[in-house]
Amino acid sequence: EVGNNQINTDGSSTAISSFVQSYDFVLEGQVTEGDRFLSVRRFVPDFKALQGTAKVTLAVKRFPAQEDTSTSLSPFSITSATTKKDTRARGRYVNVKIENTAANESWRYGTLSLDVKPDGAR
């Protein structure tokens, strides 16, 4: 395969949407996993290559079996000019999803940088 789009028989292009999603993570050093809430204040996108706009969603939950709940500010639209995004995400578990949905979009992600701090116990 070559390119970022599906080329239709009439010559038009259709976006091939894609995403990558992290596993749920918690704060390090907890006595019991999920013992404390965490708060994410901001994140710094580190795209090694970005063409178009990528959508970044922070999802939180209180318990492992719950469905993900997107934070009120998510998804964030990230372009090559984006330096940081402020947010207010709070939960015991957090995961990050990066996706593209439009034609001619592609990205290569680097290192995830989140500003995370403890935010209370059970």
Buried (B, 14 or more C-beta within 10 A) or exposed (E): EEEBBEEEEEEEEEBBEEEEEEEBBBBEEBEEEBEBBBBBBBBEBEBEEBBBBBBBBBBBBBEEEEEBBEBEEBBBEBEEEBEEBEBEBBBBBBBBBBBBBEBEBBBEBEEBEBEBEEBEEE
